[in-house]
């Protein structure tokens, strides 16, 4: 693996961060408008599948992306993930039936199954261990910027044009991500040629046991994110918010202010104490999201949610690298991301199933998410005591 000196602001790191931004914006810019789009196609009862199908294939592809990241290289896996986004965006205007749309959500999910795994491995290759949390915070900040700008831009495009322009814009964002990836060098030293045998997955390739603590925390954290992706568009409508990306803007702006600081502090004081603080804030944010039924209340909850995720996300990413075997880093990262996709997918599926367009049920769902985040807090405290 290539490990630099104490510098982190190298051209390779900057290109990867910018690529991460465009990649995130590419698929997230569709999220606020997809529930309405699916309803127009006649699939209103399938809203819960918009996110869950996406995360199903993302989770399914993680063991493959982890193995490929450790064998054929980080850069190739990055390109595969972004290329899926390019192709998917081009086909949404063509496959205009409910079944065609749901099929595309399955295919589109492969993108996030591949790229984030390789990005985390790539960053850990070029960053000194003592500054890994800081670097993960910076990369996460760029990813989150795409997370915020994507939905806001997507809603703006739909407001002033149409769905087809939105889908083509998504493809263009992913193409920009690929162009930036082409500018960086491969960091995997013992890179292998791709063969069909490379895709053969054994039980030992699926889960890295050493990364399970980080995976448990990730699941309890991101289950709420699946709920938010599914319900916030309708909740925004209920509160009278025109731009359905507003929650994501507030959430992401708040997370940007703490990501750098949280990652840097975790390099000094340890990952677990920072994750604990994040989980406390996350539980409170979700409680308030269900309790404060107003525009200002949602913005307050979104801000706290952003702070919590800004603390937890880069710290858990760095913790996963800390726990991993250097030779199978991709598998450890993939394990953490399998838990992430499982959390998002289950959150989206179960909340969509329970919600059934009855707006009064949404606060109840947020309360349950708050309790689940609290269970994650209990786990990290127990795990910390066992290790100490």
C-alpha positions in Angstrom: 0.0 0.0 0.0 1.1 3.5 -0.7 1.4 5.6 2.5 2.5 9.2 2.2 4.3 11.4 4.7 2.3 13.5 7.2 0.8 15.5 4.3 -2.8 14.8 3.4 -3.7 17.5 1.0 -2.1 15.8 -2.0 -3.5 16.0 -5.6 -4.6 12.3 -5.3 -6.6 13.0 -2.1 -8.2 16.1 -3.6 -9.3 14.3 -6.8 -10.7 11.4 -4.8 -12.7 13.8 -2.5 -14.1 15.7 -5.5 -15.0 12.5 -7.2 -16.8 11.4 -4.1 -18.8 14.6 -4.1 -20.0 14.2 -7.7 -20.7 10.5 -7.1 -22.8 11.2 -4.0 -24.7 14.0 -5.8 -25.4 11.8 -8.8 -27.6 9.3 -7.1 -28.8 11.4 -4.2 -30.2 14.1 -6.5 -33.0 11.7 -7.5 -34.1 10.8 -4.0 -36.6 13.7 -3.2 -38.5 13.3 -6.5 -38.6 9.5 -6.8 -41.7 9.0 -4.5 -43.7 11.4 -6.7 -42.3 9.9 -9.9 -43.3 6.3 -8.8 -46.7 7.6 -7.8 -47.2 9.0 -11.3 -46.2 5.6 -12.7 -49.0 4.1 -10.6 -46.8 2.5 -8.0 -47.7 4.5 -4.9 -47.8 1.4 -2.8 -44.2 0.6 -3.6 -42.6 3.7 -2.1 -40.8 1.7 0.5 -39.0 -0.2 -2.2 -37.4 2.9 -3.7 -34.6 2.8 -1.1 -34.8 -0.8 0.0 -34.2 -2.3 -3.5 -31.3 0.1 -4.0 -29.7 -0.9 -0.7 -30.5 -4.6 -1.4 -28.1 -4.8 -4.3 -25.7 -2.4 -2.7 -25.5 -4.8 0.3 -25.3 -7.9 -1.9 -22.4 -6.5 -3.9 -20.3 -5.5 -0.9 -18.5 -8.9 -0.5 -17.6 -8.7 -4.2 -16.5 -5.0 -4.0 -14.4 -5.8 -0.9 -12.7 -8.7 -2.7 -12.2 -6.8 -5.9 -10.8 -3.8 -4.0 -8.2 -6.1 -2.4 -7.3 -7.8 -5.7 -7.9 -5.9 -9.0 -7.4 -2.5 -7.3 -9.1 0.5 -5.8 -9.3 2.6 -9.0 -11.1 -0.1 -11.1 -13.8 -0.6 -8.4 -14.3 3.1 -8.2 -14.9 3.3 -11.9 -17.3 0.4 -11.9 -19.4 2.0 -9.2 -19.6 5.4 -11.0 -20.3 3.8 -14.4 -23.4 2.1 -13.0 -24.7 5.5 -12.1 -24.1 6.8 -15.6 -25.9 3.9 -17.2 -28.8 3.9 -14.7 -29.5 7.6 -15.2 -29.8 7.1 -19.0 -32.3 4.2 -18.6 -34.8 5.8 -16.2 -36.5 7.7 -19.1 -36.7 4.5 -21.2 -38.0 2.0 -18.6 -41.2 3.9 -17.6 -43.3 1.1 -16.2 -43.4 0.4 -12.4 -41.6 -2.9 -12.9 -39.0 -1.3 -15.1 -38.4 1.4 -12.5 -38.1 -1.1 -9.6 -35.6 -3.1 -11.8 -33.5 0.0 -12.3 -33.5 0.7 -8.6 -32.0 -2.8 -8.1 -29.3 -2.1 -10.8 -28.6 1.4 -9.5 -27.8 0.0 -6.1 -24.7 -1.7 -7.3 -23.1 1.8 -7.6 -23.0 2.4 -3.9 -22.0 -1.3 -3.3 -18.7 -0.6 -5.1 -17.5 3.0 -5.0 -17.6 3.8 -1.2 -15.7 0.6 -0.3 -12.9 1.5 -2.7 -12.9 5.2 -1.7 -12.3 4.3 2.0 -9.6 1.8 1.1 -7.9 4.3 -1.2 -7.9 7.1 1.4 -6.5 4.8 4.0 -3.7 3.8 1.6 -2.4 7.4 1.0 -3.0 8.9 4.5 -0.8 8.4 7.6 -2.5 6.5 10.3 -2.2 9.4 12.8 -4.3 11.6 10.5 -6.7 9.0 9.3 -9.7 10.2 11.2 -9.1 13.8 10.0 -8.8 12.6 6.4 -12.0 10.5 6.7 -13.7 13.6 8.0 -12.6 15.6 5.0 -13.6 12.9 2.5 -16.9 12.5 4.3 -17.4 16.2 4.2 -17.1 16.1 0.4 -19.4 13.1 0.2 -22.0 14.9 2.4 -21.7 18.0 0.3 -22.9 15.9 -2.6 -25.6 14.4 -0.3 -26.9 18.0 0.4 -26.4 19.6 -3.0 -27.8 16.5 -4.9 -31.3 16.6 -3.5 -31.5 20.4 -3.5 -30.3 20.5 -7.1 -32.5 17.6 -8.1 -35.6 19.2 -6.7 -34.7 22.5 -8.5 -34.2 20.8 -11.8 -37.5 19.0 -11.5 -39.2 22.2 -10.5 -38.1 24.1 -13.6 -37.9 21.2 -16.1 -38.9 17.6 -16.0 -38.0 14.1 -14.8 -36.0 13.2 -17.9 -33.7 16.2 -17.5 -33.3 15.2 -13.8 -32.2 11.6 -14.8 -29.8 12.8 -17.5 -28.3 15.3 -15.0 -27.7 12.4 -12.6 -25.7 10.6 -15.3 -23.6 13.7 -16.0 -22.7 14.0 -12.4 -21.5 10.4 -12.3 -19.5 11.0 -15.5 -17.7 13.9 -13.9 -16.8 11.5 -11.0 -15.2 9.0 -13.5 -13.2 11.8 -15.1 -11.7 12.7 -11.7 -11.0 9.1 -10.9 -9.0 8.7 -14.1 -6.6 11.4 -12.8 -5.4 9.3 -9.7 -2.9 6.5 -9.5 -3.7 3.0 -8.3 -2.5 2.4 -4.7 -2.8 -1.4 -4.5 0.7 -2.7 -4.8 0.1 -6.4 -5.6 -2.6 -5.8 -8.1 -4.0 -8.8 -10.0 -5.6 -9.2 -13.4 -9.4 -9.6 -13.3 -10.6 -13.2 -14.1 -14.0 -14.8 -13.5 -12.3 -16.7 -10.6 -11.9 -13.4 -8.9 -15.7 -13.2 -8.5 -15.9 -16.5 -6.7 -16.9 -15.7 -3.1 -16.4 -18.0 -0.2 -17.8 -17.6 3.3 -14.6 -16.1 4.5 -14.9 -13.4 1.9 -18.2 -12.1 3.1 -17.7 -10.9 6.7 -14.5 -9.7 8.4 -15.1 -10.7 12.0 -12.6 -8.1 13.3 -14.8 -5.3 11.9 -18.1 -6.5 13.5 -18.1 -4.0 16.4 -18.0 -1.1 13.9 -20.7 -2.9 11.8 -23.1 -3.2 14.8 -22.8 0.5 15.5 -23.2 1.3 11.8 -26.4 -0.7 11.6 -28.1 1.0 14.6 -27.1 4.4 13.2 -28.1 4.1 9.6 -31.5 2.3 10.1 -32.8 5.8 10.8 -31.3 7.1 7.6 -33.3 4.6 5.6 -36.4 5.9 7.3 -35.5 9.5 6.6 -34.9 8.9 2.9 -38.3 7.2 2.6 -40.4 9.5 4.8 -38.9 13.0 4.7 -40.2 13.9 1.2 -43.8 13.2 2.3 -43.2 14.8 5.8 -41.9 17.9 4.0 -45.1 18.1 2.0 -47.1 17.7 5.1 -45.3 20.6 6.8 -45.6 22.8 3.7 -42.0 22.8 2.5 -41.8 23.2 -1.3 -38.2 22.0 -1.8 -38.1 18.4 -0.5 -34.3 18.6 -0.3 -34.5 21.2 2.5 -34.1 18.7 5.3 -31.0 17.3 3.6 -29.5 20.8 3.1 -29.9 21.6 6.9 -28.6 18.1 7.9 -25.6 18.3 5.6 -24.6 21.9 6.4 -24.6 20.9 10.1 -22.5 17.8 9.5 -19.9 19.8 7.5 -19.1 21.9 10.5 -18.3 18.9 12.7 -16.8 16.2 10.4 -13.4 17.7 10.3 -13.3 18.3 14.0 -14.8 14.9 15.0 -12.3 13.0 12.8 -9.4 15.0 14.1 -10.4 14.6 17.8 -10.9 10.9 17.3 -7.2 10.7 16.2 -6.2 12.1 19.6 -8.8 10.8 22.1 -9.9 7.6 20.5 -12.8 6.5 18.3 -15.2 5.1 20.9 -15.7 8.2 23.0 -16.5 10.3 20.0 -18.9 7.7 18.7 -20.6 7.7 22.1 -21.2 11.4 21.9 -22.6 11.1 18.4 -25.1 8.4 19.4 -26.4 10.5 22.3 -27.1 13.4 19.9 -28.6 11.1 17.3 -31.1 9.7 19.8 -32.1 13.2 20.7 -32.4 14.4 17.1 -34.7 11.5 16.1 -36.9 12.1 19.2 -37.3 15.8 18.3 -38.0 15.0 14.7 -41.1 13.1 15.7 -42.0 15.6 18.5 -41.6 19.0 16.8 -44.2 19.0 14.1 -43.4 22.3 12.4 -41.0 23.6 9.8 -38.7 25.1 12.4 -38.9 21.9 14.5 -37.8 19.8 11.5 -34.9 22.2 10.8 -33.7 21.9 14.4 -34.0 18.1 14.3 -32.2 18.1 10.9 -29.4 20.2 12.3 -28.9 17.9 15.3 -29.1 14.9 13.0 -26.4 16.3 10.8 -24.2 17.0 13.8 -24.7 13.4 15.0 -23.9 11.8 11.6 -21.0 14.2 11.1 -19.5 12.9 14.3 -20.3 9.2 13.9 -19.6 8.6 10.1 -15.9 9.5 9.8 -15.1 8.1 13.2 -16.7 4.7 12.5 -14.9 4.7 9.1 -11.6 5.3 10.7 -12.4 2.7 13.5 -13.1 0.1 10.8 -9.7 0.7 9.3 -8.1 0.5 12.8 -9.8 -2.9 13.3 -8.9 -4.3 9.9 -6.2 -6.6 8.7 -4.0 -4.5 6.3 -4.1 -7.2 3.7 -7.9 -7.5 3.6 -8.8 -3.9 4.2 -11.4 -4.0 1.5 -13.2 -6.9 3.2 -13.4 -5.0 6.5 -14.7 -1.9 4.9 -17.2 -4.0 3.0 -18.4 -5.6 6.2 -19.1 -2.2 7.7 -20.9 -1.1 4.6 -23.0 -4.3 4.5 -24.3 -3.3 8.0 -24.9 0.2 6.6 -26.9 -1.0 3.7 -28.8 -3.5 5.9 -29.8 -0.6 8.2 -30.8 1.7 5.4 -32.7 -1.0 3.5 -34.6 -2.3 6.6 -35.4 1.2 7.7 -36.8 2.1 4.3 -38.7 -1.2 3.9 -40.3 -1.4 7.3 -41.1 2.3 7.5 -42.7 2.2 4.0 -44.6 -0.9 5.0 -45.9 0.6 8.2 -46.5 4.1 6.9 -48.9 3.4 4.0 -49.4 7.1 3.3 -50.9 7.7 6.8 -49.0 10.9 7.8 -49.9 10.5 11.5 -47.7 7.4 11.7 -44.5 9.2 10.8 -43.7 10.6 14.3 -44.2 7.1 15.8 -41.6 5.7 13.3 -39.1 8.4 14.3 -39.6 7.6 18.0 -38.7 3.9 17.3 -35.6 5.0 15.4 -34.5 7.0 18.5 -34.8 3.9 20.7 -32.8 1.8 18.2 -30.0 4.5 18.2 -30.0 4.4 22.0 -29.5 0.6 21.8 -26.4 1.4 19.7 -25.2 3.7 22.4 -25.6 0.9 25.0 -23.6 -1.5 22.8 -20.7 0.9 22.4 -20.6 1.5 26.1 -20.6 -2.3 26.9 -18.1 -3.0 24.2 -15.8 -0.3 25.5 -16.0 -1.7 29.1 -15.2 -5.2 27.8 -12.1 -4.0 26.0 -10.8 -1.8 28.9 
